Amino acid sequence: LFILLSAITSSRAQGYSFSGNDLLQRCDGPYTNELQKLAYTSFCTGYLQGLQQMHSVVIGVHKSSALYCEPTITGSYDQLERVVIKWLKGNPEQLHRDARVLVTRAWIEAFPCQ
């Protein structure tokens, strides 16, 4: 797990990294107007859905163990988003880090596999 998270963060040396600060602003505001709110919250939902779906694809293709086990039957993308927002707000010292890593950490903590 640590190796995977380290590999993800090493990719940001290539250029711009989308940080936890960036993601929190898009997912939770503040927004300057309703159009920005719609655009940013749509981006947030799509970003998180993409990460969650990629996790599922990697597990399926590589037959690897899940990093987290979200409640897919009874849960929703809204729940996954709320977990991320809560984690980001509760860990402000981490917000400069790569958003992909922070989202993964939030979901690992919230949805451990048993």
DRENDRENZA-954698 format. One record per atom (N, C-alpha, C, O, CB): x, y, z; residue in one letter. Coordinates in steps of 0.05 Angstrom, whole numbers, padded with zeros to 5 digits, always signed. Each point is the difference from the previous one (the first is absolute). Glycine has a CB too. Layout:
BEGIN
XYZa/...
This chain:
BEGIN
+00017-00024+00000l/-00017+00024+00000l/+00017+00025+00000l/-00004+00018-00016l/-00032-00043+00040l/+00056+00026-00006f/+00017+00023+00001f/+00015+00004-00026f/+00004+00023-00009f/+00001-00030+00058f/+00004-00015-00061i/+00014+00002-00026i/-00018+00011-00021i/+00009+00017-00016i/+00020-00056+00029i/-00054+00030-00014l/-00019+00010-00019l/-00004+00030+00003l/+00001+00015-00020l/-00024-00059+00019l/+00018+00053+00025l/-00004+00029+00005l/+00025+00016-00007l/-00002+00022-00010l/-00031-00033+00046l/+00057+00000-00030s/+00024+00014-00007s/+00004+00002-00031s/+00009+00020-00010s/+00011-00037+00053s/-00028-00004-00057a/+00003+00000-00029a/-00019+00021-00012a/+00007+00014-00019a/+00005-00062+00019a/-00036+00051+00012i/-00019+00020-00010i/+00012+00028+00004i/-00002+00017-00018i/-00037-00048+00028i/+00050+00036+00013t/+00010+00027+00006t/+00025+00006-00017t/+00005+00024-00005t/-00024-00027+00051t/+00034-00016-00054s/+00024+00005-00015s/-00006+00010-00028s/+00016+00013-00013s/+00008-00047+00039s/-00049+00029-00036s/-00007+00008-00027s/-00004+00030-00002s/+00000+00011-00022s/-00022-00055+00016s/+00019+00058+00029r/-00005+00029-00002r/+00025+00015-00007r/-00002+00024-00005r/-00034-00030+00038r/+00059-00006-00033a/+00024+00014-00008a/-00001+00008-00029a/+00016+00018-00008a/+00010-00044+00042a/-00044+00015-00049q/-00003+00006-00029q/-00012+00028-00004q/+00004+00011-00021q/-00009-00060+00012q/-00009+00060+00028g/-00012+00025-00004g/-00021+00006+00021g/+00003-00008+00023g/+00005+00004-00072g/-00029+00018+00041y/-00021+00009+00019y/-00013-00024+00014y/-00006-00020-00013y/-00002+00060-00016y/+00005-00038+00054s/-00014-00020+00016s/-00026+00012+00011s/-00001+00022+00010s/+00045-00044+00003s/-00065+00007-00016f/-00026+00008+00010f/+00000-00007+00030f/+00000-00024+00008f/-00024+00016-00053f/+00024+00028+00062s/+00004-00004+00029s/-00027-00003+00015s/-00022+00003-00011s/+00064+00024+00007s/-00039-00034+00029g/-00023-00002+00017g/-00014+00027+00003g/-00024+00002+00002g/+00046-00039+00023g/-00006+00059-00025n/-00012+00027+00000n/-00018+00004-00024n/-00022+00010+00003n/+00062+00007+00022n/-00030-00025-00048d/-00016+00003-00025d/-00025-00016+00001d/-00022+00010-00007d/+00064-00003-00018d/-00040-00032+00035l/-00024-00017+00001l/-00020+00010+00020l/-00024+00001-00006l/+00052-00040-00007l/-00019+00047+00037l/-00018+00011+00020l/-00015+00024-00010l/-00024+00003+00005l/+00054-00021+00031l/-00016+00036-00050q/-00013+00024-00010q/-00022-00007-00021q/-00021+00012+00000q/+00063+00014+00008q/-00037-00046-00024r/-00020-00008-00020r/-00023-00016+00012r/-00023+00003-00009r/+00059-00004-00024r/-00030-00014+00054c/-00021-00017+00012c/-00017+00016+00020c/-00024-00006+00004c/+00053-00034-00011c/-00017+00059+00020d/-00014+00013+00023d/+00000+00030-00001d/-00010+00013+00019d/+00023-00052+00007d/-00002+00051-00047g/-00001+00029-00002g/+00021+00014+00017g/+00019-00013+00010g/-00067+00010-00019g/+00046+00029+00012p/-00022+00017-00008p/+00000+00005-00031p/+00020-00002-00013p/-00018+00024+00058p/-00026-00017-00054y/-00004+00004-00029y/-00008+00030-00004y/-00014+00012+00017y/+00000-00061-00024y/+00022+00060-00015t/-00006+00028-00005t/-00028+00004-00011t/-00011+00022+00003t/+00060-00015-00012t/-00060-00027-00004n/-00028+00002-00010n/-00010-00029-00005n/+00014-00019+00003n/-00004+00065-00024n/-00036-00047+00013e/-00013-00026-00004e/+00012-00016-00024e/+00002-00024+00001e/-00043+00044+00018e/+00050-00006-00039l/+00012-00014-00023l/+00027-00013+00008l/+00005-00023-00008l/-00027+00056-00023l/+00038-00019+00046q/+00025-00011+00010q/-00006-00024+00019q/+00013-00020-00001q/+00010+00065-00003q/-00043-00042+00021k/-00008-00022+00018k/-00007-00025-00016k/+00009-00022+00006k/-00025+00056+00028k/+00000-00030-00055l/-00008-00023-00016l/+00024-00013-00014l/+00003-00024+00000l/-00048+00046-00008l/+00062-00005-00004a/+00024-00011-00013a/+00019-00014+00019a/+00009-00022-00006a/-00013+00059-00028a/+00009-00025+00057y/+00019-00011+00019y/-00010-00025+00013y/+00014-00020+00003y/+00003+00065+00005y/-00043-00045+00000t/-00011-00024+00013t/-00002-00023-00020t/+00003-00023+00007t/-00028+00052+00026t/+00019-00023-00058s/-00001-00021-00021s/+00028-00011-00004s/+00003-00025-00002s/-00042+00048-00020s/+00059-00006+00022f/+00028-00010-00003f/+00007-00018+00024f/+00011-00021-00004f/+00001+00063-00021f/-00019-00033+00049c/+00006-00015+00024c/-00013-00028-00002c/+00014-00020+00005c/-00012+00062+00022c/-00027-00044-00033t/-00014-00025-00003t/+00014-00018-00021t/+00004-00024+00005t/-00047+00046+00010t/+00049-00011-00038g/+00013-00015-00021g/+00027-00010+00008g/+00008-00022-00006g/-00034+00048-00027g/+00041-00009+00046y/+00028-00007+00009y/-00001-00023+00019y/+00015-00020-00003y/-00001+00068-00002y/-00032-00047+00025l/-00002-00021+00020l/-00011-00026-00013l/+00009-00022+00007l/-00016+00057+00029l/-00012-00032-00054q/-00010-00024-00013q/+00022-00014-00017q/+00002-00024+00000q/-00048+00045-00002q/+00062-00004-00011g/+00022-00011-00015g/+00020-00015+00017g/+00009-00022-00008g/-00015+00059-00024g/+00013-00026+00055l/+00019-00014+00018l/-00012-00026+00010l/+00014-00020+00001l/+00005+00065+00012l/-00044-00044-00005q/-00013-00024+00010q/-00002-00021-00021q/+00005-00024+00005q/-00031+00052+00027q/+00018-00021-00056q/-00002-00019-00022q/+00027-00011-00008q/+00002-00024-00007q/-00043+00047-00009q/+00062-00007+00016m/+00027-00010-00007m/+00009-00020+00021m/+00012-00020-00007m/-00001+00064-00015m/-00018-00039+00047h/+00007-00020+00021h/-00013-00026-00006h/+00013-00021+00002h/-00010+00058+00032h/-00028-00037-00042s/-00014-00025-00007s/+00012-00013-00024s/+00003-00025-00001s/-00045+00044+00019s/+00050-00004-00038v/+00013-00011-00024v/+00026-00013+00006v/+00006-00023-00008v/-00028+00058-00020v/+00039-00022+00044v/+00026-00011+00008v/-00004-00026+00015v/+00015-00019-00005v/+00005+00066+00007v/-00039-00048+00016i/-00005-00025+00015i/-00008-00022-00020i/+00010-00023+00003i/-00024+00050+00038i/-00004-00021-00059g/-00010-00020-00019g/+00021-00009-00020g/+00002-00024-00005g/-00046+00044+00010g/+00059-00002-00016v/+00020-00007-00020v/+00024-00015+00012v/+00009-00020-00011v/-00024+00060-00016v/+00025-00029+00049h/+00024-00011+00012h/-00005-00021+00021h/+00018-00012+00012h/+00004+00055-00021h/-00048-00048+00015k/-00007-00019+00021k/+00014+00006+00026k/+00009-00018+00014k/-00017-00017-00049k/+00010+00061+00042s/+00014+00008+00024s/-00020+00005+00022s/-00024+00001-00005s/+00061+00019-00022s/-00027-00017+00051s/-00017+00006+00023s/-00010+00029-00001s/+00014+00017-00009s/+00010-00052+00036s/-00048+00039-00017a/-00011+00027+00001a/+00015+00016+00022a/+00007-00010+00021a/-00052-00007-00037a/+00049+00043+00010l/+00011+00018+00020l/-00021+00008+00021l/+00007+00005+00023l/+00026+00012-00058l/-00057-00016+00026y/-00023+00007+00017y/-00024-00015-00010y/-00001-00008-00023y/+00020+00055+00033y/-00039-00049+00007c/-00024-00015-00007c/-00025+00017+00006c/-00013-00003+00020c/+00037-00042-00011c/-00030+00063-00027e/-00022+00018+00004e/-00026-00015-00002e/-00002-00021-00013e/+00028+00059-00005e/-00047-00028+00032p/-00026-00014+00000p/-00015+00005-00026p/-00018+00016-00001p/+00016-00012+00051p/+00010-00018-00071t/-00011+00005-00027t/-00030-00007-00002t/-00014+00013-00016t/+00059-00021-00002t/-00055-00011+00033i/-00028-00008-00002i/-00018+00021+00013i/-00020+00008-00012i/+00033-00056+00011i/-00005+00057+00024t/-00017+00019+00015t/+00011+00028-00001t/-00014+00019+00008t/+00000-00056+00022t/+00038+00041-00039g/+00012+00026-00001g/-00006+00015-00026g/-00015-00010-00017g/+00051-00007+00047g/-00024+00040-00032s/-00005+00016-00024s/+00025+00018-00005s/+00017+00002+00017s/-00067-00002-00009s/+00051+00011-00031y/+00022+00019-00006y/-00002+00024+00019y/+00021+00011+00007y/-00019-00026-00055y/-00026+00023+00056d/-00002+00022+00019d/+00014-00007+00026d/+00013+00017+00012d/-00057-00004-00033d/+00041-00038+00030q/+00013-00008+00024q/+00030+00001-00003q/+00014+00009+00018q/-00053-00038-00007q/+00049+00019-00033l/+00029+00000-00005l/+00010+00029+00000l/+00022+00005+00010l/-00025-00047-00037l/-00012+00060+00015e/+00008+00028-00001e/+00000+00013+00028e/+00018+00014+00007e/-00037-00011-00053e/-00002-00009+00062r/-00001+00011+00027r/+00023-00010+00017r/+00011+00016+00016r/-00061-00013-00019r/+00058-00028+00000v/+00023-00011+00015v/+00025+00015-00008v/+00016+00007+00018v/-00038-00052-00016v/+00026+00051-00027v/+00024+00014-00009v/+00000+00028+00010v/+00021+00009+00011v/-00019-00037-00052v/-00024+00042+00039i/-00001+00028+00010i/+00006+00001+00030i/+00015+00017+00009i/-00049-00005-00045i/+00022-00030+00051k/+00005-00001+00029k/+00029-00005+00006k/+00012+00012+00017k/-00059-00029-00009k/+00059-00003-00023w/+00028-00006+00005w/+00018+00024-00007w/+00019+00006+00015w/-00028-00054-00025w/+00004+00061-00013l/+00017+00023-00008l/-00002+00022+00021l/+00020+00012+00007l/-00027-00024-00055l/-00018+00018+00058k/-00003+00021+00020k/+00013-00007+00026k/+00010+00017+00015k/-00053-00004-00037k/+00044-00039+00028g/+00012-00009+00025g/+00030-00003-00001g/+00013-00005+00021g/-00055-00018-00012g/+00054+00026-00032n/+00029-00004-00004n/+00012+00023-00016n/+00012-00005-00021n/-00018-00045+00024n/+00002+00075+00007p/+00010+00023-00016p/+00030+00000-00006p/+00009+00012-00019p/-00047+00013+00039p/+00053-00038-00002e/+00029-00001-00004e/+00008-00018-00024e/+00023+00001-00009e/-00018+00006+00058e/-00024-00022-00060q/+00006-00017-00022q/-00010+00011-00027q/+00006-00011-00021q/-00010-00027+00052q/-00009+00061-00031l/-00014+00010-00024l/+00019+00007-00023l/-00009+00002-00023l/-00026+00015+00053l/+00060-00013-00025h/+00019+00006-00022h/+00007-00025-00015h/+00012+00003-00022h/+00006+00035+00049h/-00025-00061-00017r/+00008-00025-00013r/-00019-00007-00023r/-00021+00012-00003r/+00039-00028+00046r/-00010-00003-00060d/-00015-00009-00023d/-00027-00009+00008d/-00003-00017+00018d/+00045+00004-00041d/-00063+00023+00010a/-00027-00007+00006a/-00006-00029-00002a/-00015-00011+00016a/+00002+00056-00031a/+00024-00059-00005r/-00005-00028-00004r/+00008-00016+00025r/-00014-00019+00008r/+00021+00024-00057r/+00016+00002+00060v/+00010-00014+00024v/-00018+00006+00024v/-00007-00018+00015v/+00054+00020-00033v/-00056+00023+00021l/-00016+00007+00022l/-00028-00013-00001l/-00010-00009+00020l/+00035+00053-00017l/-00036-00045-00027v/-00026-00013-00003v/+00003-00030+00007v/-00017-00011+00015v/+00004+00044-00051v/+00034-00045+00026t/+00004-00029+00007t/+00004-00004+00029t/-00011-00019+00012t/+00032+00013-00057t/-00006+00024+00058r/+00003-00003+00030r/-00026+00004+00014r/-00006-00015+00019r/+00052+00033-00023r/-00062+00000-00004a/-00027+00005+00012a/-00017-00025-00002a/-00013-00009+00019a/+00016+00058-00029a/-00003-00061-00014w/-00017-00024-00004w/+00011-00024+00015w/-00015-00017+00009w/+00001+00035-00053w/+00041-00021+00046i/+00012-00022+00014i/-00008+00002+00030i/-00007-00020+00012i/+00045+00018-00045i/-00037+00026+00044e/-00007+00004+00028e/-00030-00004+00005e/-00008-00012+00020e/+00046+00044-00016e/-00054-00023-00022a/-00029-00002+00003a/-00012-00028-00006a/-00019-00008+00012a/+00017+00057-00023a/+00015-00062-00008f/-00011-00026-00009f/+00021-00022+00000f/+00007-00010-00021f/-00040+00036-00007f/+00043-00033+00051p/+00021-00021+00001p/-00012-00027-00009p/-00023-00006+00005p/+00048+00031+00032p/-00009-00041-00050c/-00008-00027-00007c/+00005-00018+00025c/+00020+00002+00012c/-00010+00005-00062c/-00030-00024+00055q/+00002-00016+00025q/+00007-00028-00006q/+00003-00016+00018q/-00035+00045+00003q/
